[in-house]
Structures are given as structure tokens and as C-alpha cells.
Amino acid sequence: MDGSARMALVSALRALSWIFFALAGFAFVFGDFIIRAYTGADVVLGLMEDFGPTLLLGGVGFLAMLAKDRLEEGGTPLTLSLGETLRK
């Protein structure tokens, strides 16, 4: 991968990670209100159902940020193995 393509991918991953972090924050703050309004669930159930999307969106944002950091360091992108590729 040449330098300009790598920088474009780094910029795209940076923007994607911030978008997912913003969506996770929105889901955390307003998710229980939206769930209670449309399903009629009680407060505790609304809060418990709110954590799933928040953790999912935050996790995807964290993975995008990790991949961006690896590309900025000049290394290879993350792989799905649990070997040496996840350790620094």
C-alpha cells in the first residue's frame, strides 16, 4: 500500500471511529428514553436494553481506532488471530 492510500485509509478510519463513538454516546444518553417511548417498557428494562447497542457501537469504534493506530505506526492492519499480531 502506497503512502497516499495509507493516509486516506487512516483518515477514513479516524472519522469512522469518531462517528461510532458519537453514536455510542447518543445511544447511551437517549437510548432508554427511545426504547421506553416506543415499546412501553419500564425504566430498568429500558436501561438494560440500552447497554447492548452502546457496547456494540463503542466496540466497533474502538476496533476502528486500533486499526488506525496500527496503520499510522507503519504496521499491518489487525488480523483475527490471537497470536503476536494483537500484542505490541
ABEGO torsion letter per residue (X at the ends): XBAAAAAAAAAAAAAAAAAAAAAAAAAAAAAAAAAAAAAGBBAAAAAAAAAAAAAAAAAAAAAAAAAAAAAAAGBBBBBABABAAABX
